[in-house]
């Protein structure tokens, strides 16, 4: 595992390649949180958006809208609790308690809570919609 490269669903539209970039002891340390964002791949917006209304933000995260490309046997716009068909939905009661606690803590500590619009679920031939959000995210991090 320490030197492995994983390639999942190589024959699918949204194949995943996982390459280890640092040691476990580095990623398992406490790190400050700069932001917590929902990656929105289905809206035709660009850039980043900060939730001023905490309840609206929680609703977006919980609703879990995403554009599926077939790797989870789903295609098109779907909703799954926290956009994750593999975990939180089996423990909703526990997760709901944690969600409230985590969002309140993030807000109390001045952490940016928002959405990042990737447009990755849309068919944008010849465009790279990630450039806009990458520039905004870099500016955000440089200001921290």
C-alpha positions as CSV (number, residue, x, y, z in Angstrom):
1,X,0.0,0.0,0.0
2,X,2.8,2.4,0.8
3,X,4.1,2.5,-2.8
4,X,0.9,1.6,-4.7
5,X,-0.9,3.3,-7.5
6,X,-4.6,2.5,-7.9
7,X,-6.6,2.9,-11.1
8,X,-10.3,2.4,-10.7
9,X,-12.8,2.0,-13.5
10,X,-10.2,2.6,-16.2
11,X,-12.9,1.9,-18.9
12,X,-15.4,4.5,-17.5
13,X,-15.9,8.2,-18.1
14,X,-14.9,9.1,-14.6
15,X,-12.0,6.8,-14.0
16,X,-10.0,7.4,-10.8
17,X,-6.2,7.3,-10.4
18,X,-4.9,7.4,-6.9
19,X,-1.2,8.1,-6.4
20,X,0.4,8.4,-2.9
21,X,1.9,11.8,-2.6
22,X,3.1,11.8,1.0
23,X,3.6,9.6,4.0
24,X,0.7,8.6,6.3
25,X,2.4,10.3,9.3
26,X,2.1,13.6,7.4
27,X,-1.6,13.3,6.5
28,X,-2.6,12.0,9.9
29,X,-1.4,15.1,11.7
30,X,-3.7,17.8,12.8
31,X,-4.0,20.5,10.2
32,X,-6.0,23.8,10.2
33,X,-9.1,23.8,8.0
34,X,-9.2,26.6,5.5
35,X,-12.6,25.8,3.9
36,X,-15.3,23.2,3.7
37,X,-17.0,23.1,0.3
38,X,-19.5,21.0,-1.6
39,X,-18.2,20.2,-5.1
40,X,-21.1,20.9,-7.3
41,X,-20.6,19.2,-10.7
42,X,-24.1,19.7,-12.1
43,X,-24.9,23.5,-12.1
44,X,-23.8,25.7,-15.0
45,X,-22.1,28.2,-12.6
46,X,-18.4,28.9,-12.3
47,X,-16.2,29.6,-9.3
48,X,-16.9,29.5,-5.6
49,X,-19.9,30.6,-3.5
50,X,-19.9,31.1,0.3
51,X,-23.0,30.2,2.3
52,X,-24.0,33.0,4.6
53,X,-27.0,31.0,5.8
54,X,-25.7,27.9,7.6
55,X,-29.0,26.0,7.2
56,X,-29.0,26.6,3.4
57,X,-25.4,25.2,3.3
58,X,-26.3,22.1,5.3
59,X,-29.2,21.5,3.0
60,X,-27.0,21.5,0.0
61,X,-24.5,19.1,1.6
62,X,-27.3,16.8,2.9
63,X,-29.2,16.9,-0.4
64,X,-26.2,15.5,-2.2
65,X,-27.0,16.4,-5.8
66,X,-24.5,15.1,-8.3
67,X,-24.3,14.3,-12.0
68,X,-23.6,10.5,-12.2
69,X,-21.7,9.1,-15.2
70,X,-22.5,5.4,-14.6
71,X,-19.8,4.1,-12.4
72,X,-22.3,3.6,-9.5
73,X,-25.0,2.2,-11.8
74,X,-26.6,5.7,-11.9
75,X,-26.7,8.1,-14.8
76,X,-27.9,11.7,-14.8
77,X,-28.7,14.0,-11.9
78,X,-29.1,12.1,-8.7
79,X,-29.6,12.9,-5.0
80,X,-28.0,10.8,-2.3
81,X,-27.5,11.8,1.4
82,X,-24.2,13.7,1.4
83,X,-23.6,12.7,-2.2
84,X,-22.3,9.4,-1.0
85,X,-24.1,6.1,-1.7
86,X,-21.6,4.1,0.3
87,X,-21.7,5.3,3.9
88,X,-23.5,8.2,5.6
89,X,-26.9,7.1,4.3
90,X,-26.7,3.9,6.4
91,X,-26.1,5.9,9.6
92,X,-28.3,9.0,9.0
93,X,-29.2,9.5,12.7
94,X,-25.6,9.5,13.8
95,X,-24.6,11.7,10.8
96,X,-27.3,14.2,11.4
97,X,-26.0,14.9,15.0
98,X,-22.5,15.2,13.7
99,X,-23.5,17.5,10.8
100,X,-25.0,20.0,13.2
101,X,-22.0,19.9,15.5
102,X,-19.5,20.2,12.7
103,X,-21.3,23.0,10.8
104,X,-21.7,25.0,14.1
105,X,-18.0,24.5,14.9
106,X,-16.9,25.5,11.4
107,X,-19.0,28.7,11.5
108,X,-17.8,29.5,15.1
109,X,-14.2,29.3,13.9
110,X,-14.8,31.5,10.9
111,X,-14.2,28.6,8.4
112,X,-15.5,29.3,4.8
113,X,-18.4,27.0,4.1
114,X,-19.5,27.0,0.5
115,X,-19.8,25.4,-2.9
116,X,-17.2,25.0,-5.7
117,X,-18.7,24.8,-9.1
118,X,-16.7,22.3,-11.2
119,X,-19.2,21.6,-14.1
120,X,-17.5,18.2,-14.4
121,X,-20.9,16.5,-14.8
122,X,-21.8,18.6,-17.8
123,X,-20.8,17.9,-21.3
124,X,-18.6,20.9,-22.0
125,X,-16.7,20.0,-25.1
126,X,-13.4,21.8,-25.6
127,X,-13.8,23.8,-22.4
128,X,-11.9,23.5,-19.1
129,X,-14.3,24.8,-16.5
130,X,-11.9,24.0,-13.7
131,X,-9.6,26.9,-14.7
132,X,-11.9,29.5,-13.2
133,X,-12.4,27.7,-9.9
134,X,-8.8,26.8,-9.6
135,X,-7.8,30.5,-10.0
136,X,-10.4,31.5,-7.4
137,X,-9.4,28.8,-5.0
138,X,-5.7,29.7,-5.3
139,X,-6.5,33.4,-4.6
140,X,-8.6,32.3,-1.6
141,X,-5.7,30.2,-0.2
142,X,-3.1,33.0,-0.8
143,X,-5.2,35.4,1.2
144,X,-5.3,33.0,4.2
